[in-house]
């Protein structure tokens, strides 16, 4: 049987998200064409199922009012597969 950790560490989750940095950057670069002044921060909130699927991604806080950018960033997060845990 495959070993399932009891939980996922913050370091593991952070690392998996940081590994998508180039995709987040692509979201931002695509939106810069329409909004050259674009800068700020987006804080997301999400749940992780025991199977490692990221669900219910929501914007918890944002200093950016660009809906297309928010959607792009959420899409990147939703495509990340984490390992299963108990």
N, C-alpha and C positions, 0 to 999 in steps of 0.2 A: 504493500500500500504506500501511496505517496504521503509523506509527512505533511500535515497541515499545522501551521503555527496556531497558537491560541488566538493571537491577534496580529495585526500588522503594525510595525513600528512607524513612528512619525518619520524617521530617517528613510525607511523604505518608500513610504508614500511620497515624501518630498523628492526623493531621487527619481521616482517614476515620473513625477510631474516635471521636474527639471529636465529630464531626458526629452521632453517635448518642446524645449525652448525654441528650437528653430521653427516649429509649427506656429507657436504663439507669435513669434516675430513676423512670420508670413502674414498672419491676420492683420497685425499692426501696419505692416508695409502696404498691404492692399488698401487699407482704409486711409493711409496718408495721402493718397492721390486725391481723394475727395475732401480731405480735411487736413491740410498741411500743419495745422497748429495742434494736432492731436497729441495729448499727453495726459498722464494721470494714472490712476490705479483702479483695478477691479478686484473685489474680494468675493470669492465664490464660496458657497456652502454646498456640501453634497453628502450623500450616504454611500456606503460601500456594502454591497451584499456579501454574504458569506462565501459566495462563489467568486468574489473579486470584481464584480461588475459595479461601476460607478453609476449611481442613480439619483434622481431628484436634484439635479444641479440647479442652483438658484444664485442670482446675484445678491449677495448679502449687503454689499456696500460698493459704491462706485463714485469716483470723481470724474468719470467719463460719460458723456451723454450720447454715445454713438452705439445705437442698437445693433447695427451690423457687426461691429467689432465684438460686442458682448456675445452675440450669437456664435460668431466664429470661435471665440475662446471656449465657450461652453461645448461646442461640437468637438473641439480638440480633447477636452477633459473627458467627455462621454465615451470617446474611442479608446481610452487607456484601459488595458486589462491588467488587473492586479491578481496576485495569487489568492487561492482559496484559503480560508482560515476557519477555525471552529468557533 
